[in-house]
Every structure is written in structure tokens, then in C-alpha cells.
């Protein structure tokens, strides 16, 4: 039981650390969101850290569920590797968007991220349905972020 709790803490804190580190490296450039034209339905900037904290927590919980599942090790490793790749791609998106201000490239990068999230969901679904379902808000939010990013690129060309 203690090992399971440790794994949940590890995966949740790891996901939150990715988000926190990304925010740290972009902290001096996040104000551009208030200085650029944004598409309809763009939320205020305060919404983003709240949503991402919830999403990273759900991602960590679902990864821990997979880690603790009773399926062949190779299947778990494959699913968790896809998830880890999505975290890495997620990390770099903020740098591309905020630091480089490469909005079109950031949109294309989000398409790669969405692909990895969907692949993660499909792999998780074969192992544990709840873990897969916990990833769906992440996919929905990244889809919405894609809309925002493409709109920002279009409006600020």
C-alpha cells in the first residue's frame, strides 16, 4: 500500500514539475498573451495555471494507475513511454509559443502533442479504462489550445 501511495505521489509531482518548470522558463514572456490579439472564447490568462494544475494532476493519477496495473511489464512501459513523450512535447510547447513567439510552429507542435495524447489514451484504455478516461480532459484542453494557438497566429500575422 505504501509503495502505491509513493507511486501516485511520484507521478503527480513529476507531471506538476514539468508544468512548473515550463512556466519557470517562460515566466518573463507570458505577458505576451495580454498583448496579442486572441480569438473568440479566449479565457483570461488566470485560467491557464488553474486548468493546467488540474490536468497535470489527472495525468499523474492516470500514469500511476497504469504503473500499478497487473499487465505485462512491456505493455505498461510502452504506454508510460508514450505518456512521457507527451509530457516532453508539452514542456516545449510553452517555450515555442511564449519565448520564440512562433505561433504557427506552436500550433503544429500541438498537433504532435494531441497525437501523443490520443495514443496514450488508446494504450491506457487497453490496460485500465479509468486511466484512459482521466486523459480525456487533457485531450480536450489541448484541442482548445490548438484553436487558440491557430487563432493567435492568424490574428497576429
The 8 nearest C-alpha neighbors of each residue, nearest first, counted from 0:
[[1, 3, 2, 4, 5, 6, 67, 7],
 [0, 2, 4, 3, 5, 6, 7, 8],
 [1, 3, 5, 0, 4, 6, 7, 67],
 [4, 2, 6, 0, 5, 1, 7, 67],
 [3, 5, 7, 1, 6, 2, 8, 0],
 [6, 4, 2, 8, 3, 7, 9, 1],
 [5, 7, 9, 3, 4, 8, 63, 10],
 [8, 6, 63, 4, 10, 9, 5, 11],
 [9, 7, 5, 11, 6, 10, 12, 4],
 [8, 10, 6, 12, 7, 11, 13, 5],
 [9, 11, 59, 13, 7, 12, 8, 63],
 [12, 10, 59, 8, 56, 14, 13, 9],
 [11, 13, 15, 9, 14, 10, 8, 16],
 [14, 12, 16, 10, 11, 15, 9, 17],
 [13, 15, 17, 55, 11, 16, 12, 59],
 [16, 14, 12, 18, 17, 13, 55, 19],
 [15, 17, 19, 13, 14, 18, 20, 12],
 [18, 16, 14, 20, 15, 19, 21, 90],
 [19, 17, 15, 21, 16, 20, 22, 14],
 [18, 20, 16, 22, 21, 17, 15, 23],
 [21, 19, 23, 17, 22, 18, 16, 24],
 [20, 22, 18, 24, 23, 19, 90, 17],
 [23, 21, 19, 25, 20, 24, 26, 18],
 [22, 24, 20, 26, 21, 25, 19, 27],
 [25, 23, 21, 22, 26, 20, 94, 27],
 [24, 26, 22, 28, 23, 27, 29, 98],
 [27, 25, 23, 28, 29, 22, 24, 30],
 [28, 26, 25, 29, 30, 24, 23, 98],
 [27, 29, 30, 25, 97, 26, 98, 31],
 [30, 28, 31, 26, 97, 27, 32, 25],
 [29, 31, 32, 28, 33, 34, 27, 26],
 [32, 30, 34, 33, 29, 28, 35, 97],
 [31, 33, 30, 34, 35, 29, 44, 37],
 [32, 34, 31, 30, 35, 44, 36, 29],
 [35, 33, 31, 32, 30, 36, 37, 29],
 [36, 34, 32, 33, 31, 37, 155, 151],
 [35, 37, 154, 155, 151, 38, 34, 33],
 [36, 38, 151, 35, 41, 150, 39, 154],
 [39, 37, 150, 41, 147, 151, 40, 36],
 [38, 40, 41, 37, 147, 150, 42, 36],
 [41, 39, 42, 38, 147, 37, 43, 143],
 [42, 40, 39, 38, 37, 43, 147, 44],
 [43, 41, 40, 44, 46, 47, 45, 39],
 [44, 42, 45, 46, 41, 47, 33, 32],
 [43, 45, 46, 47, 42, 32, 33, 48],
 [46, 44, 43, 47, 48, 49, 42, 50],
 [47, 45, 44, 49, 43, 48, 50, 42],
 [46, 48, 50, 49, 45, 44, 51, 43],
 [49, 47, 51, 50, 46, 52, 45, 44],
 [50, 48, 52, 47, 46, 51, 53, 45],
 [51, 49, 47, 53, 52, 48, 54, 46],
 [50, 52, 54, 48, 53, 49, 55, 47],
 [53, 51, 49, 55, 50, 54, 48, 56],
 [52, 54, 56, 50, 51, 55, 57, 49],
 [53, 55, 51, 57, 56, 52, 137, 58],
 [56, 54, 58, 14, 52, 57, 15, 53],
 [55, 57, 59, 53, 11, 54, 58, 52],
 [58, 56, 60, 54, 59, 55, 133, 61],
 [59, 57, 55, 61, 56, 60, 54, 134],
 [58, 60, 11, 10, 62, 56, 57, 61],
 [61, 59, 57, 63, 62, 58, 11, 7],
 [60, 62, 130, 64, 58, 63, 59, 133],
 [61, 63, 59, 65, 64, 60, 66, 58],
 [64, 62, 66, 7, 60, 65, 61, 10],
 [63, 65, 61, 67, 62, 66, 68, 130],
 [64, 66, 68, 62, 63, 67, 75, 61],
 [65, 67, 63, 64, 68, 62, 75, 79],
 [68, 66, 64, 65, 63, 69, 3, 6],
 [69, 67, 65, 66, 70, 64, 126, 127],
 [68, 70, 67, 71, 126, 72, 65, 66],
 [71, 69, 68, 72, 74, 75, 126, 73],
 [70, 72, 74, 73, 75, 69, 76, 68],
 [73, 71, 75, 74, 76, 70, 69, 77],
 [72, 74, 76, 75, 71, 77, 70, 78],
 [73, 75, 77, 71, 72, 76, 78, 70],
 [76, 74, 72, 78, 77, 73, 79, 65],
 [77, 75, 73, 79, 74, 78, 80, 72],
 [76, 78, 80, 74, 75, 79, 73, 81],
 [79, 77, 75, 81, 80, 122, 76, 119],
 [78, 80, 82, 76, 81, 77, 83, 75],
 [81, 79, 83, 77, 82, 78, 76, 84],
 [80, 82, 84, 78, 79, 83, 119, 85],
 [81, 83, 79, 85, 80, 84, 119, 78],
 [84, 82, 80, 86, 85, 81, 79, 87],
 [83, 85, 87, 81, 86, 82, 80, 88],
 [84, 86, 82, 88, 83, 87, 115, 112],
 [87, 85, 89, 83, 84, 88, 90, 82],
 [86, 88, 84, 90, 89, 85, 83, 91],
 [87, 89, 85, 91, 90, 86, 112, 84],
 [88, 90, 86, 92, 87, 91, 85, 112],
 [91, 89, 87, 88, 21, 92, 86, 17],
 [90, 92, 94, 88, 93, 89, 95, 87],
 [93, 91, 95, 89, 94, 90, 105, 96],
 [94, 92, 96, 95, 91, 97, 90, 21],
 [93, 95, 98, 91, 92, 97, 96, 25],
 [96, 94, 99, 92, 93, 105, 101, 98],
 [95, 97, 100, 93, 105, 94, 101, 102],
 [96, 98, 100, 94, 28, 93, 99, 29],
 [99, 97, 94, 100, 95, 28, 96, 25],
 [98, 100, 95, 101, 97, 96, 94, 102],
 [101, 99, 96, 97, 102, 98, 95, 105],
 [100, 102, 99, 104, 96, 103, 95, 105],
 [101, 103, 105, 152, 104, 100, 96, 106],
 [104, 102, 106, 105, 152, 101, 107, 149],
 [103, 105, 107, 106, 101, 102, 108, 95],
 [106, 104, 102, 108, 103, 96, 107, 95],
 [105, 107, 109, 103, 104, 108, 148, 145],
 [106, 108, 104, 110, 109, 105, 103, 111],
 [107, 109, 105, 111, 106, 110, 104, 112],
 [110, 108, 112, 106, 111, 107, 113, 145],
 [109, 111, 113, 107, 112, 108, 114, 106],
 [112, 110, 114, 108, 109, 113, 115, 107],
 [113, 111, 109, 115, 110, 114, 85, 88],
 [112, 114, 116, 110, 115, 111, 109, 117],
 [113, 115, 111, 117, 112, 116, 118, 110],
 [116, 114, 118, 112, 113, 117, 85, 119],
 [115, 117, 119, 113, 118, 114, 120, 112],
 [118, 116, 120, 114, 119, 115, 113, 121],
 [117, 119, 115, 121, 116, 120, 114, 122],
 [120, 118, 116, 122, 117, 121, 82, 81],
 [119, 121, 131, 117, 123, 118, 122, 124],
 [122, 120, 124, 118, 119, 123, 117, 125],
 [123, 121, 119, 124, 78, 120, 125, 118],
 [122, 124, 131, 120, 126, 125, 121, 127],
 [123, 125, 128, 131, 121, 127, 126, 122],
 [126, 124, 123, 122, 127, 121, 128, 131],
 [125, 127, 123, 124, 128, 65, 122, 70],
 [128, 126, 124, 130, 129, 123, 125, 131],
 [127, 129, 124, 131, 130, 132, 123, 126],
 [130, 128, 132, 131, 127, 133, 61, 124],
 [131, 129, 61, 133, 128, 127, 132, 123],
 [132, 130, 120, 124, 123, 128, 129, 134],
 [131, 133, 129, 134, 135, 130, 128, 120],
 [132, 134, 130, 131, 135, 57, 61, 129],
 [135, 133, 137, 132, 131, 136, 58, 120],
 [134, 136, 138, 137, 132, 133, 139, 131],
 [137, 135, 139, 138, 134, 140, 133, 54],
 [138, 136, 140, 135, 134, 139, 54, 141],
 [139, 137, 135, 141, 136, 140, 142, 116],
 [140, 138, 136, 142, 137, 141, 135, 143],
 [139, 141, 143, 137, 142, 138, 136, 144],
 [140, 142, 144, 138, 143, 139, 145, 137],
 [141, 143, 145, 139, 140, 144, 138, 146],
 [142, 144, 140, 146, 145, 141, 139, 147],
 [145, 143, 141, 147, 146, 142, 148, 140],
 [146, 144, 142, 148, 143, 147, 106, 149],
 [145, 147, 143, 149, 144, 148, 150, 142],
 [148, 146, 144, 150, 145, 149, 151, 143],
 [149, 147, 145, 151, 150, 146, 106, 144],
 [148, 150, 152, 146, 151, 147, 106, 145],
 [151, 149, 147, 153, 38, 148, 152, 146],
 [152, 150, 148, 154, 37, 153, 149, 155],
 [151, 153, 102, 149, 155, 150, 154, 103],
 [154, 152, 150, 151, 155, 156, 149, 103],
 [153, 155, 151, 152, 156, 36, 150, 37],
 [156, 154, 152, 153, 151, 36, 35, 37],
 [155, 153, 154, 152, 151, 102, 103, 36]]
